[in-house]
Amino acid sequence: FWLKPSWLRHASRRHWRRRRTPRQRACAPAFRMVRVKAHELRAKTSKELLKELDDMKAELSQLRVAKVSGGAASKLAKIKVVRKSIARILTVYNQKQKAEARKQYKGKKY
């Protein structure tokens, strides 16, 4: 009994097989979606950002249709990733717009 590891001693018998090792947690599963990185978005122009935004919105609408029609679990999980990606794109786009406006009005009185 005392030779068992501490996590096994304290975990219920039903769940001890589900515990994942740190290596398993670090390795992403094959179906995991790649997040859009903000530093990659900042390198793009405003037109490219708007095009990518349209693509993401189209993908989100397809995923929502798949959700209603009973799609796969991986598609349902992807909805959250796509929504967050849309938010990132909009954030970077708005930052670019504000920076351009600041540059345009810098040094002007009114």
N, C-alpha and C positions, 0 to 999 in steps of 0.2 A: 504493500500500500504506500509506504513512504518513499519508494523508489520512483514513483511516478513524478513527472514534472509538475510544477506548481499550477500551471494553467489547466492541467488535466485534473488535478485534485479538486480544484475549485469550480470547474465548469460542470454543468450538468452532463450526464452520460449521453443524452440525446444529441448534444451539439458538439461534442469534442472532435468529431470527424470533419466538421465544416471549417475548423480553424485553418487559416492559411498561413504559410510561412512568410517571412519578410520578402523572400525572393519572389514568391508567387504574387505578393501584393505589388512589388515593383514592376514586374513584367505585365504589360498591358495585354488584355485579350485581343484576339485578331479582329474582332468586330468593333473595337473601340474607335470612336470618331476623333479626328484630329481637330483640335481647337484652332481658331484663327488667332494668330499672335498679333498683338497691338503694334509691336515694333515693325512687323512686316507690313502692316496696313499704313503706317506712317510714311513708308518709303514710296507708296503709290500716289498717283495724282487723284484729284477730286473726281474726274470722269471715271477712272478705274474703280474708285470706291463705290460710285453710284451704280456702275455695272455689276460689281460684286454684290451689292445690296439687292439689286433686282434678282440676281441668281439665287441668293439665299431666301428671299421672300417666295420665289417660285418653288424652291425645294420645301419650304415650310408648308406651303399650301398642299403640295403632294403628300407630305407626311401626315397632314391632318386628314386628308382623304383616306389614306391607308389606315389611320387610327379608327375612323368611322367604319370602314369596311372590314375591320379585324385583321390588321397587318401583323407582321412579326414583332416580337418584343424588342429587337434591336432598332426597328424603325421608331417605336414608341419612345425609346430612350434617346434617340437622336433628336427628337423635337426640342428637348431642353438645350442641347448643344447648339442647334441652329438658332434658337431664340437668343442665346447669349452671344453668338457670333454676330447676329444682326445688331444687337445693342453695342457691341464693340465697334462695328463699322460706323454706326451712327455717331458714336462718341468721338472717334478719330476724325470723321468728316466735319462735325461741328467745331472741333478744336482747330482744324485747318481754316474753316470759315472765319472764326474769331481772330485767328492770328493774321489772316489777310486783311481783315477790317482794321485791326490795330495798326498794322503797317501802313495802310492807306491813310488813316487819320492821324498818324503820329506827327506831332508838332503843329497841328492845326488848332486854332482857337475854338471854333464851333463846328 
